[in-house]
Amino acid sequence: MSFIDRLTRCPRPYDPDRGADALSHLTDLPADIAPLIVGTAGCSPYLAGLIEKEAGWIVPALEDPEAAVREILTQIPRVTLQDLTGHLRQCKRRIALITALADLGGVWPLETVTQVLTDFADASVQAALVQLVAAEVARGKLPGGDDPALAGGMFALAMGKMGAGELNYSSDIDLICLFDETRFDPDDYHAVRASFIRVTRKMAAMLSDVREGGYVFRTDLRLRPDASSTPVCLSAETAERYYESLGRTWERAAYIKARTCAGDNGAGARFLKALHPFVWRKHFDFAAIQDAHDMRLKIRDHKGLHGELALEGHNIKLGRGGIREIEFFTQTRQLIAGGRDDRLRVRGTKAGLTALVATGWLAEVDAETLYDDYKYHRDIEHRLQMVNDQQTHHLPSDVAGFERLAAFMDTEVAALRQEITRRCTEVHALTEGFFAPDAAPVVMDDWGGDVVAGWRNYPALRSARAVEIFERLKPEILAKLRDASKPDEALLQFDGFLAGLPAGVQLFSLFEANPQLTQLIVDIAATAPALAQYLSRNAGVFDAVIGGAFFNPWPGEAALQSELSAALAALDDYETQLITARRWAKEWHFRIGVHLLRGLITAEVAGSQYADLAGAVVAGLWPVIVSEFETKHGPMPGRGGVVLGMGSLGAGRLNAESDLDLIMIYDAQGVDMSEGRRPLATRAYYARLTQALVTALSAQMSEGRLYEVDMRLRPSGRAGPVATSFDSFKHYQTQEAWTWEHLALTRARAIAGNAELAGQIEEFRQEVLATKGQGATVLSDVADMRRRISETKPPQGAWDPKIGPGRLQDIELFAQMACLRAGAAARDLTGQVQAGVADGWLNAADAQALTGAAGLMWRVQAVARLLTGGPLRPDEIGEGAKRLILRETDCQDLDALADQMFVQARDADAVICRMLGGADDA
C-alpha cells in the first residue's frame, strides 16, 4: 500500500500560517498528503524547518518511505571518513522527517517508528567505528584485520532503548565500548587500548557535536563499568571482572536490553554470553524488587518527582505512572525469573510483557493494558520532542503548550488532559503494588521472648538489608506461628530453620513478594522439622513453589527424564551439568514432600513419585556421564552397558531418605580395549565408568548430592567387580548365585542404557525366576535368612515399621519368595504377593493380611522419613507431625496406631511362619 493509502490520522495545525508556508516549498505533492504537511509544520517549528531543507527529497521519498529508509542505510557504509560527519547529519534530517510524517500520519506503528530510529543509530555507530579504526590501522597504531567491518576487535554495546530497538524521537544513545584483548600481544595492550580510547572519543564527537547541519545522536558513554574512574573504552576482560565482583542490580537490569550494535559481533556475543550468570541468576531473584524500588525512589528524589499527579510539567517518562514505571515493572520481573526461564530473556518492552504472560508471571489483561498505556505515553513523548527536537519528557507548563500538544495529538485539551491522567493513574495502580505493596499494620507483643530476641545473632540476619526486610516480615510470621495448633513447638522449629540459613536477603525478599510461602514454611516448621532443616540448607527449592507448575499433576518418569535431559543438553560443562541436576532434583524432591505434607498425595503415591524421580535422574544423567567419559577413553566397547535398579528403586517405591541400589551389566561383544585418547581394557573401562556414575550421583557439590549409592547387590557382592559382563552375569545367576540373590533379582529393573541389551537382560531375568523358583531349598533358605536378620538387626522398639517379624522388611522378603516360587515378573510387593495367590500357594486372606500390614508399615516409615529423617519417636515429634501420621494411617490417636501396628505385624508374622512351615523351625 502507498503512503496515501495508509494515512489514518493527521495533526491539527497549531500555527496554520507556518504550516501553509512549509507546504509552499513542496511541488508535486499529492493533495491527500497536504493536510499532514500543514498540520505537522503547524505544530513543530523544527519539522517545518526540515520540510524546507529537504523539500526536494521528501516528496518522492513519501511514495515509498520504507524504500527511502533502506536507501539511506545502504549508502552510509559507502561514505568516506572525510565526508561521514556531514553525510550522517543529512541522513539524520531525512530519517527524522520521514519518521515523523509516517508516525503522525499513522502510516507506521510505534514499533516501526522506534526500530527505524534504532536502525539508523546502529548504522551511524557502525560506520563511525569502522572508519575511525581503519584510520588508526592506517597510522600504524593498530594491527590490521581480515575484515574491516570487525573494527579490529572493538565493539559497541547498545544499551537501554537503543538495545531494545525502542529509541525515541530525540533520543540520546547509550553505548558501552569494549575491545577483545585476546586478539593482541599482551605487550601491545596499553598501546592498543589507547587507540581504541581515541576511536571512542572521536566517534562520540562525530555523533554528538553540534556542527553545521546539526548533530546525529547525543552519545552517552556513562553506563560503562565505574564510569567515573575508567577510560571510555575498556577490554572485555576488565569489564567482565568488574561485573563479576562489583556489578549492581541496575547494571543487571541494563544488560537485559544490551546487544552488539557495531564492530566485532562475535566478540560482543562472547562477552554477553559470559555475563549471563551475572544478569540471569540461577534462583528466583526477588531481592531485585527492592533494588528496583530503591532506584525508582532515587530517581524521583533526584528529579523532584514525588507527590500526587499534576499534569503541568509532569515527566511522562520518570514521573508517576510514566514510561519508566512500565519498563522497570517489566525488567524487574524478567530479572526475577529469567535465570530459570530463558523465554524471559528478551529485550523489548512488548516482548517482555508478552513473555511474562506466556510464562505465567503476568495476567494477559494487565499486559495488554500496560502496553497500550506504554504506546500512548510514547506517542506523547515523541510529540513533545518533535516540537523543537529537544530531549524532553515534560508535559507543557502553560495553556499554550497544552493547546499545541492537543493539536499535535489531534484532540481537544480537556480530552487530552483527561486521557493522560487516566493512563498515568492506571499505570501507577498496576505497578506500584508490585514494588511497594501496602501492608496492614500488625500489633506486636513480646510473644516468643528470648527465642525471637536471639534471631538477631543468626547468620541470615548479619546484614542491615536482611534485617530491614525481615523486620517487615516478622509480624506476619509470628502471627502465623501463633495460629499453629502448638505455637511454642512451631516457634522452636521455625527457630531451627532460621538458625540454619546461611544468608537471608534473597529468601526474605522471596517471602515478601510471595506471602503464601510464609504460610508454607510455618506449616513445615510446625509439622516436619527435618524438612525445615533441609530447607535451611536448600532454600532455592522455594523457587519451585512459585514457578507456576508446583501443583500441576505429576508428569511421570518419562516426562521428568525428558525435562532433565533437555536442561542438561543446554549446558556444555560437565560440572555445571551435575550441579544443575542436583538443583533440579531437589526441587522435585521438595515438591513430593510438600504434597504429602499438605495431603495432596498419599504416602503410597509419594513412594511411587520418589522412585520416578530417582529413575529420571539416573536415566537423564547416564548419557552425560558416558559422553564425558568417552572424551577421555573412547566410545563404550561393544553394545555398552545397562544400569539396573534393584531393591526399592527396582520395585518403584522409595521414601524421602532412600539410597539407590544399582548394578551395572555390560556387553563388550568380544572387544578387548576401548579406542580413545587414553584407551582402557574393557573390564577396567566399565568398572571406571560405573565409578563415574556413582560419583556423579553421590559426590557432595555446591548443591549437595543426589543420592547415596549401594552396589552390594551385584554378583558376589562386595567381593565382585562393580561392573559385570552380561555373559558373566548369566553364568553367575544360573550356576553360582544364592537364593537371596535370586530374591533380589525379582525386583531388578533396567533404568538406563542400551535398550536392546536391557530387553535381553529382562528376558533372562524372567527365565532365571521361572527356573530357580522351583529349587528345593528356597523355603529353608528364606527361613534361615529370617533368623539371621532377627539376630543381627533387632527392631528399634514397637514403633519400628521396617525391622522385626511381620514388619516391612520381613514381608518384602516373603513377597520376593512368593514371586520367585511362582516364576512371576512382578516387582512391586502387592504384585509379588498376588503372584503367590495366582500360583495357588497363598490364599487371598493371607495375601490381604500381608499387604495390609506392609501398607501400614510403609505409610509409617514414609511419613517418619519425611518428618524426622530417621525412625519414628512419638515422644519427640510435634503435634503437627502426629496429625500427619494419624491422617496417613487413618487412626484416631497414637495408641490406636501402636495397637494396629502390633496386631497387623503379629498376623503377618503368623502367615509367614505358617507358609514357611517346618523350614522356619529347622
Order of alpha helices (4+ residues) and beta strands (2+ residues): alpha-alpha-alpha-alpha-alpha-alpha-alpha-alpha-beta-alpha-beta-alpha-beta-beta-alpha-alpha-beta-alpha-alpha-alpha-alpha-alpha-alpha-alpha-alpha-alpha-alpha-alpha-alpha-alpha-alpha-alpha-alpha-alpha-alpha-beta-alpha-beta-alpha-beta-beta-alpha-alpha-beta-alpha-alpha-alpha-alpha-alpha-alpha-alpha-alpha
